[in-house]
């Protein structure tokens, strides 16, 4: 099992991360809100060494306020971006490919835009560019501890994919609790509200956006706008809800592996140069009418 390691950011926050090691090119995996780094390690099963070569080294960060990392007073955009750049510098890695789910995907393309020297490619998994959803207050009424795991699971009966939340559950002498705190997540979500088109369009590295066909987070119109504003963006659809990184792990893993192999190569292969900022034709979008029709609003989006 991959063990947890720690480092400190420039503002003194202690963050946890997991590192699969190996000779492959580094890939930084960034979870979504309410998640943790260990939930992203499923990608390692598809990115690891095989008959094709050494594969990729997966580093999965517990972002501030999540997992085994410290809680913080600042959950703004620059704080998350600073954490990621600090980890890359701590491990002396750059440039790295980044695959991020939801919040993690937003962080990934913003790091790429602000720090292109640290980024080789971006895989954005159901991460919006325009986000204005109302706050989800359902978790505000949760107790600090649940008397049993069964009681905690029952409280998640309104969630499409409870496994995303259960990754962050721990047992303590006085009951079961989540590693995250509702107030922290509310601050995280407040920090991502807005339109981030300028930074999305500024990404120079190869980037693919993989959205959930049954998720409301990236409506088809927003996906089309992504391609219009950044024509070299690759678009793909997985027929799942927002947390399809769990429900469609093999499909997502294969897509990520193919994208990385094609754009940066495994260990020993020269990384490709960043794509030009304009003038590249958009890659054809994989989609179906059925999945587009399935997109509906929901109060359980995790982002």
KOLFI-641771 format. One record per atom (N, C-alpha, C): x, y, z. Coordinates in steps of 0.02 Angstrom, whole numbers, padded with zeros to 5 digits, always signed. Example, Ala and Ser with C-alpha at 12.3 -4.5 7.8 and 13.67 -1.06 7.14 Angstrom:
KOLFI-641771
+00660-00284+00390 +00615-00225+00390 +00660-00165+00390 +00642-00112+00354 +00684-00053+00357 +00645+00002+00394 
//
This chain:
KOLFI-641771
+00042-00060+00000 +00000+00000+00000 +00044+00062+00000 +00024+00112-00039 +00060+00175-00041 +00050+00214+00024 +00105+00234+00056 +00102+00267+00121 +00096+00342+00113 +00065+00373+00164 +00057+00446+00164 +00122+00480+00183 +00137+00533+00147 +00195+00575+00162 +00170+00647+00172 +00213+00689+00200 +00192+00757+00216 +00244+00808+00195 +00221+00869+00183 +00266+00925+00172 +00230+00988+00196 +00266+01044+00200 +00235+01107+00221 +00238+01157+00163 +00184+01194+00156 +00180+01245+00105 +00216+01308+00127 +00218+01358+00084 +00253+01420+00100 +00217+01458+00156 +00151+01445+00165 +00116+01479+00219 +00108+01434+00281 +00147+01380+00284 +00152+01339+00344 +00100+01284+00351 +00057+01275+00301 +00007+01222+00304 +00039+01154+00291 +00025+01105+00333 +00051+01037+00321 +00002+00999+00277 +00026+00976+00220 -00015+00940+00172 +00010+00868+00166 -00038+00823+00155 -00022+00752+00146 -00026+00734+00072 +00014+00685+00052 +00011+00661-00017 +00034+00589-00019 +00015+00556-00074 +00034+00487-00087 +00074+00486-00151 +00125+00444-00154 +00170+00441-00212 +00183+00368-00229 +00160+00347-00288 +00169+00277-00308 +00241+00262-00328 +00281+00314-00341 +00350+00304-00360 +00358+00274-00429 +00417+00250-00443 +00430+00219-00508 +00466+00266-00555 +00483+00239-00614 +00523+00276-00663 +00481+00315-00713 +00415+00310-00709 +00373+00344-00758 +00370+00419-00749 +00345+00453-00800 +00336+00525-00795 +00285+00541-00741 +00293+00597-00704 +00248+00612-00649 +00180+00637-00671 +00129+00614-00636 +00060+00636-00646 +00032+00655-00578 +00012+00717-00571 -00017+00741-00508 -00092+00734-00511 -00121+00696-00463 -00193+00683-00461 -00224+00726-00407 -00276+00764-00427 -00308+00813-00382 -00382+00796-00374 -00403+00781-00314 -00472+00762-00299 -00519+00821-00299 -00583+00807-00296 -00634+00859-00291 -00652+00875-00219 -00697+00921-00210 -00721+00939-00143 -00751+00878-00109 -00740+00873-00044 -00761+00817-00002 -00718+00754-00014 -00671+00756-00060 -00631+00697-00076 -00565+00696-00039 -00520+00653-00063 -00452+00648-00035 -00408+00615-00088 -00343+00622-00078 -00296+00595-00127 -00302+00521-00139 -00314+00483-00085 -00315+00410-00092 -00371+00387-00139 -00425+00426-00144 -00480+00407-00188 -00459+00411-00262 -00406+00448-00277 -00383+00455-00345 -00331+00402-00365 -00311+00360-00317 -00260+00311-00333 -00285+00256-00379 -00351+00252-00390 -00376+00203-00438 -00346+00214-00507 -00327+00276-00521 -00295+00290-00586 -00229+00253-00593 -00195+00242-00537 -00130+00209-00541 -00136+00139-00570 -00193+00107-00562 -00203+00040-00591 -00199+00042-00666 -00216+00100-00696 -00217+00106-00769 -00156+00143-00796 -00121+00178-00752 -00063+00217-00774 +00003+00185-00755 +00001+00130-00719 +00063+00099-00696 +00100+00062-00750 +00156+00031-00732 +00196-00006-00781 +00159-00066-00810 +00170-00078-00873 +00143-00137-00907 +00188-00154-00966 +00163-00195-01012 +00205-00216-01068 +00227-00159-01113 +00192-00102-01107 +00211-00044-01148 +00269-00005-01119 +00284-00015-01055 +00338+00022-01025 +00325+00037-00951 +00363+00083-00923 +00358+00097-00851 +00296+00136-00830 +00257+00159-00878 +00196+00195-00861 +00210+00262-00829 +00170+00280-00779 +00173+00346-00749 +00175+00341-00673 +00210+00388-00644 +00214+00394-00571 +00157+00440-00547 +00112+00414-00507 +00054+00452-00485 +00066+00480-00415 +00058+00546-00409 +00062+00580-00345 -00007+00609-00331 -00037+00588-00276 -00106+00609-00260 -00104+00652-00197 -00125+00714-00204 -00123+00763-00150 -00188+00764-00111 -00183+00767-00044 -00240+00786-00002 -00240+00862+00000 -00287+00894-00036 -00287+00966-00039 -00309+00996+00028 -00290+01057+00040 -00302+01088+00106 -00375+01081+00126 -00385+01063+00191 -00452+01053+00216 -00482+00985+00201 -00442+00941+00171 -00466+00875+00150 -00417+00821+00174 -00443+00760+00180 -00400+00703+00196 -00361+00714+00260 -00296+00699+00256 -00252+00706+00314 -00214+00772+00315 -00231+00817+00270 -00200+00883+00269 -00231+00929+00320 -00194+00982+00335 -00219+01031+00384 -00281+01067+00359 -00322+01088+00406 -00374+01136+00391 -00341+01205+00389 -00372+01252+00357 -00340+01317+00346 -00391+01373+00354 -00365+01434+00356 -00409+01492+00359 -00422+01521+00290 -00382+01501+00241 -00386+01528+00174 -00401+01472+00124 -00459+01477+00090 -00476+01428+00039 -00488+01462-00029 -00452+01517-00039 -00458+01553-00102 -00419+01518-00158 -00428+01543-00217 -00396+01514-00276 -00320+01512-00270 -00290+01567-00248 -00217+01569-00246 -00190+01521-00194 -00227+01509-00140 -00204+01462-00089 -00198+01392-00118 -00249+01369-00154 -00246+01302-00184 -00191+01298-00237 -00185+01349-00277 -00133+01349-00330 -00064+01349-00298 -00055+01388-00245 +00009+01388-00210 +00027+01321-00180 -00024+01285-00154 -00011+01218-00126 +00016+01170-00180 -00014+01173-00238 +00006+01127-00292 +00076+01143-00317 +00090+01207-00327 +00157+01225-00350 +00209+01208-00296 +00190+01215-00232 +00237+01198-00178 +00253+01124-00178 +00203+01081-00192 +00215+01009-00195 +00261+00992-00253 +00248+01022-00311 +00290+01009-00369 +00363+01029-00354 +00372+01086-00322 +00438+01109-00304 +00469+01065-00250 +00429+01044-00202 +00453+01001-00147 +00482+00935-00175 +00448+00907-00224 +00470+00844-00254 +00518+00855-00313 +00532+00918-00329 +00578+00936-00383 +00558+00900-00447 +00494+00909-00466 +00466+00870-00521 +00461+00907-00588 +00434+00967-00587 +00408+00999-00646 +00447+00988-00710 +00413+00989-00768 +00340+00996-00773 +00305+00929-00763 +00243+00932-00737 +00204+00872-00724 +00138+00876-00762 +00111+00818-00778 +00041+00815-00802 -00004+00816-00741 -00062+00847-00748 -00110+00851-00693 -00177+00824-00716 -00206+00779-00675 -00273+00756-00687 -00314+00775-00626 -00367+00813-00636 -00406+00837-00579 -00480+00827-00589 -00512+00805-00536 -00585+00796-00536 -00617+00856-00504 -00664+00888-00540 -00705+00941-00512 -00662+00999-00486 -00663+01013-00421 -00619+01063-00392 -00547+01052-00414 -00525+00989-00414 -00457+00974-00434 -00443+00991-00507 -00493+00983-00550 -00484+01001-00620 -00479+01076-00629 -00519+01114-00591 -00513+01187-00594 -00444+01209-00570 -00420+01179-00516 -00353+01195-00492 -00301+01179-00544 -00310+01123-00580 -00260+01101-00629 -00254+01151-00686 -00311+01171-00715 -00304+01217-00773 -00283+01286-00751 -00297+01305-00689 -00273+01370-00665 -00198+01369-00650 -00173+01314-00624 -00100+01307-00615 -00066+01309-00683 -00094+01274-00732 -00065+01272-00799 -00062+01342-00829 -00115+01381-00819 -00117+01449-00847 -00068+01495-00813 -00061+01489-00747 -00019+01535-00710 +00054+01511-00706 +00064+01446-00712 +00132+01418-00705 +00145+01367-00761 +00148+01390-00823 +00157+01342-00879 +00222+01303-00874 +00272+01331-00841 +00336+01296-00835 +00332+01235-00791 +00279+01229-00751 +00271+01172-00706 +00224+01120-00733 +00195+01131-00791 +00140+01089-00817 +00157+01062-00886 +00145+00996-00895 +00156+00965-00961 +00090+00949-00996 +00036+00937-00958 -00029+00921-00988 -00082+00925-00934 -00145+00934-00955 -00201+00940-00908 -00257+00894-00930 -00282+00853-00883 -00342+00813-00892 -00393+00838-00842 -00445+00872-00866 -00495+00903-00824 -00558+00859-00824 -00574+00831-00766 -00628+00782-00760 -00689+00815-00728 -00739+00830-00769 -00802+00861-00748 -00789+00922-00704 -00744+00965-00728 -00728+01027-00692 -00753+01086-00733 -00795+01127-00706 -00824+01183-00744 -00776+01241-00753 -00792+01284-00800 -00757+01347-00807 -00801+01404-00781 -00866+01396-00789 -00914+01443-00762 -00955+01407-00709 -00951+01430-00646 -00984+01395-00591 -01020+01446-00548 -01087+01438-00544 -01128+01484-00504 -01182+01446-00466 -01169+01384-00448 -01219+01344-00413 -01229+01369-00342 -01289+01365-00315 -01301+01385-00245 -01266+01338-00197 -01251+01363-00139 -01217+01323-00088 -01260+01263-00068 -01228+01207-00058 -01263+01148-00034 -01259+01148+00042 -01316+01159+00075 -01317+01166+00148 -01335+01101+00183 -01345+01047+00146 -01368+00985+00176 -01319+00960+00230 -01254+00971+00219 -01205+00944+00266 -01199+00987+00329 -01227+01046+00329 -01222+01089+00387 -01258+01060+00447 -01308+01018+00435 -01347+00988+00489 -01320+00921+00512 -01266+00899+00483 -01237+00835+00504 -01206+00843+00573 -01211+00793+00617 -01177+00797+00682 -01101+00791+00673 -01065+00813+00722 -00992+00808+00720 -00970+00735+00719 -01008+00691+00752 -00993+00619+00753 -01058+00581+00743 -01053+00524+00709 -01109+00478+00701 -01098+00418+00747 -01151+00392+00777 -01142+00337+00824 -01119+00272+00791 -01132+00265+00725 -01111+00205+00690 -01099+00221+00617 -01063+00178+00584 -01053+00186+00512 -01119+00180+00475 -01162+00136+00499 -01228+00127+00467 -01267+00193+00470 -01264+00228+00526 -01300+00292+00532 -01271+00344+00485 -01206+00344+00478 -01174+00392+00433 -01195+00378+00360 -01193+00315+00341 -01212+00297+00272 -01285+00316+00259 -01328+00304+00308 -01399+00321+00299 -01408+00396+00288 -01366+00437+00319 -01371+00509+00311 -01352+00532+00241 -01319+00488+00203 -01297+00505+00135 -01346+00479+00082 -01407+00463+00103 -01453+00431+00056 -01476+00478+00000 -01461+00543+00006 -01480+00590-00047 -01425+00599-00100 -01369+00564-00091 -01310+00572-00134 -01312+00521-00190 -01295+00543-00251 -01292+00497-00309 -01239+00443-00299 -01179+00462-00276 -01124+00415-00268 -01091+00425-00200 -01118+00391-00148 -01092+00402-00080 -01020+00380-00071 -00994+00338-00115 -00925+00315-00105 -00875+00373-00108 -00892+00425-00146 -00848+00484-00147 -00840+00513-00077 -00892+00512-00037 -00891+00540+00030 -00863+00490+00080 -00877+00426+00069 -00856+00375+00117 -00780+00366+00117 -00745+00387+00064 -00672+00384+00064 -00643+00426+00121 -00681+00475+00145 -00656+00522+00195 -00685+00510+00264 -00708+00449+00277 -00738+00432+00342 -00687+00396+00386 -00684+00415+00449 -00639+00382+00497 -00678+00367+00560 -00656+00314+00595 -00685+00297+00660 -00639+00322+00715 -00670+00352+00766 -00634+00375+00825 -00669+00347+00887 -00639+00353+00946 -00670+00324+01006 -00742+00345+01018 -00759+00407+00997 -00827+00431+01010 -00872+00429+00949 -00853+00393+00897 -00897+00385+00840 -00863+00394+00773 -00903+00399+00721 -00879+00404+00652 -00887+00477+00628 -00837+00501+00591 -00840+00569+00566 -00807+00574+00497 -00820+00630+00464 -00786+00646+00402 -00721+00683+00417 -00671+00675+00375 -00608+00711+00383 -00616+00785+00367 -00663+00801+00322 -00676+00871+00306 -00727+00901+00354 -00729+00967+00355 -00779+01003+00395 -00824+01044+00348 -00887+01044+00363 -00936+01075+00318 -00921+01149+00307 -00899+01184+00359 -00884+01255+00352 -00825+01266+00304 -00776+01222+00307 -00719+01227+00261 -00741+01218+00189 -00783+01167+00177 -00805+01154+00109 -00847+01212+00083 -00886+01242+00126 -00925+01300+00105 -00879+01356+00082 -00823+01365+00117 -00774+01417+00098 -00740+01398+00032 -00726+01334+00023 -00696+01310-00039 -00742+01327-00098 -00806+01310-00090 -00853+01321-00145 -00865+01395-00159 -00864+01435-00107 -00871+01507-00117 -00813+01533-00160 -00754+01503-00149 -00695+01525-00186 -00694+01507-00259 -00734+01457-00280 -00733+01437-00351 -00790+01468-00391 -00835+01503-00357 -00891+01535-00393 -00863+01589-00438 -00884+01587-00500 -00862+01638-00547 -00853+01609-00617 -00825+01650-00660 -00810+01631-00729 -00734+01635-00738 -00705+01579-00759 -00632+01573-00762 -00608+01563-00834 -00644+01594-00880 -00630+01583-00951 -00561+01607-00972 -00538+01662-00946 -00473+01688-00967 -00417+01639-00950 -00420+01610-00890 -00368+01562-00872 -00376+01496-00911 -00436+01474-00920 -00447+01413-00959 -00418+01422-01030 -00433+01478-01061 -00411+01490-01129 -00336+01501-01133 -00304+01520-01077 -00233+01534-01077 -00189+01471-01072 -00219+01413-01058 -00180+01352-01052 -00147+01336-01119 -00081+01329-01119 -00043+01316-01180 -00029+01241-01190 -00033+01203-01136 -00016+01133-01139 -00074+01092-01169 -00061+01031-01191 -00116+00988-01212 -00167+00980-01155 -00231+00985-01171 -00283+00980-01120 -00344+00944-01148 -00370+00897-01108 -00433+00864-01125 -00482+00877-01068 -00544+00890-01086 -00599+00898-01038 -00644+00837-01046 -00651+00799-00992 -00694+00739-00993 -00753+00753-00946 -00812+00758-00974 -00870+00775-00933 -00916+00715-00924 -00956+00718-00871 -01006+00666-00860 -01069+00680-00899 -01090+00633-00940 -01149+00643-00980 -01213+00652-00940 -01214+00626-00878 -01272+00632-00834 -01261+00683-00778 -01206+00720-00782 -01188+00769-00731 -01211+00838-00753 -01234+00879-00706 -01254+00947-00723 -01197+00997-00721 -01138+00975-00702 -01083+01021-00689 -01058+01056-00752 -01051+01019-00807 -01033+01050-00871 -01089+01035-00920 -01137+01080-00927 -01190+01070-00976 -01161+01069-01047 -01195+01037-01094 -01170+01035-01163 -01152+01103-01191 -01191+01155-01173 -01176+01222-01198 -01109+01248-01173 -01094+01232-01109 -01030+01255-01083 -00972+01217-01115 -00982+01153-01128 -00930+01114-01163 -00917+01143-01232 -00970+01162-01267 -00962+01192-01333 -00925+01258-01329 -00938+01296-01276 -00904+01360-01267 -00830+01349-01252 -00814+01295-01215 -00744+01278-01203 -00707+01269-01269 -00737+01232-01314 -00705+01220-01379 -00701+01283-01421 -00751+01326-01414 -00751+01388-01453 -00696+01436-01429 -00690+01441-01363 -00642+01489-01335 -00571+01462-01337 -00563+01397-01335 -00496+01367-01340 -00501+01310-01390 -00494+01324-01454 -00510+01275-01506 -00469+01211-01503 -00410+01212-01472 -00369+01151-01469 -00390+01105-01412 -00441+01123-01373 -00464+01081-01318 -00495+01017-01345 -00474+00961-01317 -00507+00897-01332 -00566+00888-01285 -00621+00864-01311 -00681+00853-01271 -00702+00780-01276 -00723+00753-01219 -00748+00684-01218 -00803+00679-01166 -00845+00628-01172 -00901+00618-01126 -00900+00546-01101 -00910+00538-01036 -00920+00473-01005 -00993+00471-00981 -01029+00419-00995 -01100+00415-00979 -01110+00400-00904 -01094+00450-00863 -01100+00441-00791 -01118+00507-00757 -01131+00503-00692 -01144+00562-00651 -01077+00596-00634 -01080+00645-00591 -01022+00687-00577 -00962+00646-00553 -00973+00597-00511 -00918+00558-00483 -00904+00495-00524 -00904+00502-00590 -00892+00444-00633 -00821+00418-00629 -00777+00456-00596 -00710+00428-00586 -00712+00365-00542 -00768+00357-00505 -00779+00296-00466 -00818+00244-00506 -00874+00265-00534 -00920+00218-00567 -00895+00194-00635 -00853+00235-00667 -00826+00217-00733 -00750+00221-00732 -00721+00192-00680 -00649+00199-00669 -00608+00170-00727 -00627+00112-00752 -00588+00081-00806 -00591+00123-00870 -00650+00148-00886 -00658+00189-00946 -00618+00254-00940 -00622+00287-00882 -00585+00348-00872 -00510+00334-00873 -00490+00281-00839 -00419+00264-00838 -00390+00253-00907 -00427+00219-00949 -00404+00206-01018 -00399+00272-01057 -00446+00317-01047 -00445+00381-01082 -00385+00423-01060 -00372+00424-00995 -00316+00462-00968 -00250+00434-00994 -00244+00367-00993 -00182+00335-01017 -00170+00351-01091 -00222+00346-01131 -00214+00360-01203 -00193+00432-01215 -00224+00478-01179 -00208+00549-01187 -00136+00563-01167 -00114+00535-01110 -00046+00546-01087 +00004+00515-01135 -00008+00453-01156 +00038+00420-01202 +00047+00460-01266 -00008+00488-01289 -00007+00524-01353 +00025+00593-01347 +00020+00624-01288 +00042+00693-01282 +00108+00703-01245 +00124+00661-01196 +00187+00670-01161 +00230+00607-01162 +00201+00549-01175 +00239+00487-01177 +00260+00464-01108 +00277+00400-01103 +00302+00372-01040 +00375+00389-01030 +00405+00360-00979 +00475+00372-00965 +00517+00353-01025 +00566+00395-01040 +00610+00381-01096 +00586+00410-01162 +00524+00435-01164 +00498+00466-01225 +00500+00541-01217 +00520+00578-01268 +00523+00650-01262 +00454+00680-01254 +00447+00725-01207 +00382+00760-01198 +00371+00806-01257 +00309+00810-01279 +00294+00854-01334 +00294+00926-01311 +00306+00972-01357 +00304+01043-01341 +00232+01064-01330 +00221+01117-01289 +00152+01141-01279 +00120+01160-01345 +00055+01149-01349 +00019+01165-01409 +00016+01241-01418 +00010+01263-01480 +00001+01334-01492 -00064+01357-01463 -00067+01420-01445 -00126+01446-01410 -00186+01451-01456 -00175+01453-01521 -00232+01459-01566 -00215+01425-01632 -00267+01414-01671 -00257+01389-01739 -00260+01314-01745 -00271+01278-01690 -00275+01205-01694 -00347+01183-01695 -00363+01138-01738 -00433+01116-01743 -00453+01078-01681 -00515+01085-01660 -00540+01049-01601 -00547+00976-01618 -00530+00934-01568 -00540+00863-01576 -00614+00847-01573 -00635+00800-01613 -00706+00782-01615 -00729+00760-01546 -00788+00781-01528 -00815+00766-01462 -00852+00699-01464 -00835+00657-01414 -00871+00593-01408 -00933+00606-01366 -00991+00597-01395 -01053+00611-01358 -01110+00572-01388 -01165+00570-01352 -01225+00539-01378 -01285+00582-01359 -01338+00578-01399 -01398+00617-01384 -01429+00594-01319 -01422+00531-01304 -01453+00504-01243 -01422+00535-01181 -01355+00541-01180 -01323+00568-01120 -01337+00642-01114 -01341+00679-01169 -01357+00750-01166 -01426+00761-01135 -01473+00718-01153 -01541+00725-01127 -01545+00709-01053 -01494+00672-01028 -01497+00651-00958 -01473+00704-00909 -01446+00760-00935 -01418+00810-00890 -01474+00848-00855 -01476+00845-00790 -01525+00881-00751 -01492+00912-00690 -01524+00964-00663 -01496+00996-00603 -01503+00950-00543 -01455+00953-00497 -01457+00913-00437 -01424+00949-00380 -01448+00937-00320 -01419+00970-00261 -01360+00933-00233 -01341+00876-00264 -01289+00835-00234 -01224+00840-00272 -01216+00889-00317 -01153+00897-00353 -01097+00910-00303 -01040+00877-00312 -00987+00883-00262 -00937+00936-00279 -00922+00950-00341 -00874+00998-00366 -00811+01004-00324 
//
